Amino acid sequence: MASESQTVKGFTWAGEVPPQKWMNFYTRVLAKFSAAKGMKLTVKVEIAPEGGVSKQKIEETKKALGELGLQQELDFHDSASQEPNR
């Protein structure tokens, strides 16, 4: 049986977290590591509602990202091809 004092240098995890579980994911998984240095969270968000996204919502999103001190560049998808388009 492994000793409780054994540690590993770190770990990574990748997967999809449904919107309904975002807060639980933070609370149950991330919060215990957030106080110490050495945790990095990389987020990829894909937003493609059936009716598309209005220019107003795009501007609101960019503003919110800026207010959080985050990069504001978005990759846009052409509605016909779904290929990234800036």
FENMO-V816125 format. One line per field, one symbol per residue. psi: psi as a letter, one per 40 degrees, with the letter a starting at -180 (. if undefined). burial: + if it has 16 or more other C-alpha atoms within 10 Angstrom, else -. Layout:
# FENMO-V816125
psi = ???
burial = ???
This chain:
# FENMO-V816125
psi = hiidehiidaiiihihhideeddddddddddeeddiiehhhhhhhhhgideahidddddddddddddefihehihihhddeeihh.
burial = -------------------------------------------------------------+------------------------
